[in-house]
Amino acid sequence: MLSSVDLRKLRIVHYPDPVLREQCKPVTEFGATLQDLVTCMFEIMGEGRGVGLAAPQVGLPIRLFVCNTTGDPEGNRAYVNPELAELEGLVEAEEGCLSLPEVTVPMRRAQSATLTACDLAGNKICVSRIDLEARAWQHECDHLNGRLIIDNMPTSAELVNRRILKELKEKYQARKKRR
């Protein structure tokens, strides 16, 4: 699958594109193509001023996300086939999403989390983090399972975001008609 991807055409996919609702498949190919994809995803994430970006957000239904909560290139991390565990504590904060521009939703997330994944060489890793990084992991893992921040919106957030979501749906329909 990865070998057929044209990295020059990757862009952030916006709601309600169906790829954002897919259950992502595990990554089975490791190597230069995966590394190139991750490099491209970091560029796209940086351009969007995000702290995380999951593969379905660029149209690829695979279990991969990139993350950088520091803003420093040294903080770039890629997680392949991630699984969350040891979710502890509960903190509510506003979250946005590159696939839902201008939408923010109050989200309750675990304050700390442990993530088991593979690195880009296919080696198993296990790391634990708190606060923003743990929140970003949970957000990106939701994407890999076809969930979006709007799935848990309280009524007040639905009212605030109704117009934006309607506009996103209309733009998506217009793009589909042009194809």
C-alpha angles and dihedrals in degrees: 000000000000093000091064095053117111101214092195089066097051114120136159109280114223131214130298093032106129093230087073089064097049125112100239122234123233118264111248101169117077124179143069096335092055090047091051090050091051091049089052092047091053089053092050092046091050093049089052091047091234131148095216140021128188123207094246087059087068092042100266116120095208131120100257135112138172125214140184119169095169102060088226116113087231087067094062111125131176123198122196121197092354125193125190124219140160095039106183137175125014128246130172120214139151114269132193130189133212089225091054103046115200092008118120126179132183105243130189110217137167111269093220133030143173118222125200114192145129125267121227091277092054095255117143116247132183122194136167126210141168138217118356097009093048089048092050091050091052092048093050094044088053087058090053088056095047096256126133133194090251090064090075100037118144115228092259091058091046089057093047094047100037096100094046093049091049090052092049090052091049092049090049092051091048091052091049091053092052093055 
